[in-house]
Amino acid sequence: MRIDGLQYANWSEKIFRQLREGGVDAVHVTIAYHESFRETVLNFERWNRWFEQYPDLIMKGLWAQDIDRARESGRTAIFFGFQNPSPMEDDIGLVEILHTLGARFMQLTYNNQSLLATGCYEAEDSGLTRMGREVIDEMNRVGLVVDMSHSGDRSTIEAAEYSQRPIAITHANPYAWQPALRNKRHEVIQAVVDKGGMLGFSLYPHHLKDKSACTLQSFCDMVARAADTYGAQHLGIGSDLCQDQPDSVVEWMRVGRWTKRIDYGEGSASAPGFPDMPAWFQDNRHFGTLEQGLRATGLSDEDVGGIMGKNWYRFFAENFGPQG
Amino acid sequence: MRIDGLQYANWSEKIFRQLREGGVDAVHVTIAYHESFRETVLNFERWNRWFEQYPDLIMKGLWAQDIDRARESGRTAIFFGFQNPSPMEDDIGLVEILHTLGARFMQLTYNNQSLLATGCYEAEDSGLTRMGREVIDEMNRVGLVVDMSHSGDRSTIEAAEYSQRPIAITHANPYAWQPALRNKRHEVIQAVVDKGGMLGFSLYPHHLKDKSACTLQSFCDMVARAADTYGAQHLGIGSDLCQDQPDSVVEWMRVGRWTKRIDYGEGSASAPGFPDMPAWFQDNRHFGTLEQGLRATGLSDEDVGGIMGKNWYRFFAENFGPQG
């Protein structure tokens, strides 16, 4: 079983076919960065059309069992999430509405301060807000997973501890391996896994040691060390693959409508666009290469199987429905 | 089994308890008259709060089987619908979004011309529009029932004939019994039932012979005659009960935002408010009285059981899911 914990591709029939070639049974797809509720609905609509157009390749994923249905019929189940709480605007009632429409992950922040918590690019992280705690309760109730991939350390630790259900960092790597602002310090990852949460390893070059030149072995050794430290059952893949996106999209991701200036985020004025993916993970057809690399580290078959998909499957099964 | 094909009450714990006292297993509730999509979402949210607040009395209804669950647990299943296509605005993609949120009936018009068809108050009924046919196809595909209660004769007949799935007139009576603009001529009802559709009998006084003074016997005799003419299996109740609503609400129903003047609809300047319900059907506790009245006409137990709920149950079971 192969499940990817995050992608934001410029979706097309080509990519849907590559998901099948790569044996990807399910993928968590970002459908909102800075979109309002109303704009997010249009993104759901676009996916509804794709489900109608490509019924042999993809299907809407709402529950873990949908992954079984996808596997039985040779399709990829698409699960939805937001990288920012902007789709819920300032209305806690939209949490359930968005879950009903199919949202299964929501980041409490995207780099900046939000109504709920602090993003990892702010100078000061003041932790969960009053509304942040209320919204986590509501997300717990309906089964919308708290994702803290782009949040600050304090906010992430507070969210892990406050939430009554496990949370996720869907796409990031250990800071100790690559000290990027978006990667996570030991105590942050520990707080998440201590509560049953998940870390999805990112293949986005800014999160990799040596960036685009990162070797498969370096990446897989890092995963194996994390398995030793945190337990393999808490680990998965969250490739952050942004395939076929024009550079205007990375600008939208970084800038949204919160500034009129250019913010380069993890890039720079000299390299403002999407970075090149590593040679050994160009697109969804490379999941097999990644799996071979993990096996080569000496990780057990069970651990590799968990990291490649079964851990996300278990996490989906336990966290997408109403609170028990 | 008792199912009401339409209500628009000022909902409260009191009314939810009266639904239980009246043995109402399911009710189709209007949650939008002239609301935009965004406003309709707020109405869904309000119901989500009620489902949280009164879990022992009500539950959300999505499929006919939910009525079985409601009966087993002594609750009323609430099914949602719109009296106007305003929630889908000018975007056919919103049909599926609204169905996902729980909408199961949508009127193509409310009295006036819409983007889809002509309402029963227009001088000219030009029938289904280009968009109207597209939207019926989409409603058929996802399982959102076409309701023509407030539509013109030609539009209703065309909708019944064009639609690949049965349509409904959820709340109206035969024009031959009470010649109200909102009641339906023989050929209109015949067109609907010929395609397997349903007529829900209204208890709204403007649709009754002698209005608020209508007798139970007159109403039930009319139902029995309709059963002879159209077949009892196509008939149900759609009480149009607007319990506890202030008169400002009937003005909203009639005027929305389409005019700055007052339009009295079925009322008049001297009687602009909600009319008094007949003495024998004041609220949901009177469904038993109605059932007794139907039995007194000599209708068979099977026919009475069908009209009181089993026909709507069958219709829900066949028409709320994706097209087979």
Contacts between the chains, C-beta under 8 A, distances in Angstrom:
chain1	res1	chain2	res2	distance
A	37	B	38	7.5
A	37	B	41	7.5
A	38	B	37	7.5
A	38	B	38	6.1
A	41	B	37	7.5
A	41	B	94	7.5
A	41	B	97	5.8
A	42	B	93	7.5
A	44	B	97	6.2
A	45	B	91	7.4
A	45	B	93	3.5
A	45	B	94	7.2
A	45	B	96	7.4
A	45	B	97	6.2
A	46	B	93	8.0
A	48	B	93	6.5
A	48	B	96	5.1
A	48	B	97	7.5
A	49	B	93	7.2
A	91	B	45	7.4
A	93	B	42	7.5
A	93	B	45	3.5
A	93	B	46	8.0
A	93	B	48	6.5
A	93	B	49	7.2
A	94	B	41	7.5
A	94	B	45	7.2
A	96	B	45	7.4
A	96	B	48	5.1
A	97	B	41	5.8
A	97	B	44	6.2
A	97	B	45	6.2
A	97	B	48	7.5
A	97	B	101	6.8
A	100	B	100	6.6
A	100	B	101	5.8
A	100	B	102	7.5
A	101	B	97	6.8
A	101	B	100	5.7
A	101	B	101	6.9
A	102	B	100	7.5
